[in-house]
Amino acid sequence: MAESVAERAAKLQLDKETGEMVSKNEIKRRRQKRDKKIAAASRDMTTVSTSKRPIRASR
């Protein structure tokens, strides 16, 4: 039989970033997406900081 609204609501978990109540699978998917975004941002920061060369003054 179909689950009641109360049973479905009991299975939801709080997404601390957004404050929404979502399923476990949705929590996992969002965490993975956020982790990838953070990893990409940290990679970009390291490549930007190491790729800068000193500027030579022209004579």
matplotlib code that plots the C-alpha trace (Angstrom):
import matplotlib.pyplot as plt

x = [0.0, 1.1, 3.0, 1.3, 2.6, 3.9, 6.0, 7.5, 8.3, 10.0, 12.5, 13.6, 16.8, 17.9, 20.2, 22.3, 23.4, 20.0, 17.7, 15.6, 14.2, 15.3, 15.8, 19.1, 19.9, 19.4, 21.7, 24.4, 24.0, 24.2, 27.3, 29.1, 28.3, 29.5, 32.7, 33.4, 32.9, 35.2, 37.9, 37.7, 37.9, 41.0, 42.6, 41.9, 43.4, 46.7, 47.1, 46.5, 48.9, 51.7, 51.3, 52.1, 55.5, 57.3, 56.8, 60.0, 60.4, 61.0, 64.0]
y = [0.0, 3.6, 5.2, 7.9, 11.5, 11.0, 7.9, 9.7, 12.8, 10.6, 9.4, 12.9, 14.4, 18.0, 19.5, 21.8, 23.9, 24.8, 24.0, 21.7, 18.3, 15.8, 12.1, 10.3, 9.8, 13.5, 14.4, 12.1, 13.6, 17.2, 16.4, 14.8, 17.8, 20.3, 18.3, 18.3, 22.0, 22.6, 20.4, 22.2, 25.5, 24.5, 23.1, 26.4, 28.4, 26.4, 26.7, 30.4, 31.0, 28.8, 29.9, 33.6, 34.7, 37.8, 40.7, 42.0, 45.7, 46.5, 48.7]
z = [0.0, -0.4, 2.3, 4.4, 4.4, 7.9, 6.9, 4.0, 6.1, 8.7, 6.0, 5.1, 6.4, 6.8, 4.2, 6.4, 3.5, 2.3, 5.3, 3.1, 4.1, 1.4, 1.0, 1.8, -1.9, -2.5, 0.4, -1.0, -4.5, -3.2, -1.0, -4.0, -6.2, -3.5, -2.9, -6.7, -6.8, -3.8, -5.3, -8.7, -7.0, -5.0, -8.1, -9.9, -7.0, -7.1, -10.8, -10.8, -8.0, -9.5, -13.1, -12.4, -13.7, -12.6, -14.9, -16.4, -17.0, -20.6, -21.4]

ax = plt.figure().add_subplot(projection="3d")
ax.plot(x, y, z, "-o")
ax.set_aspect("equal")
plt.show()
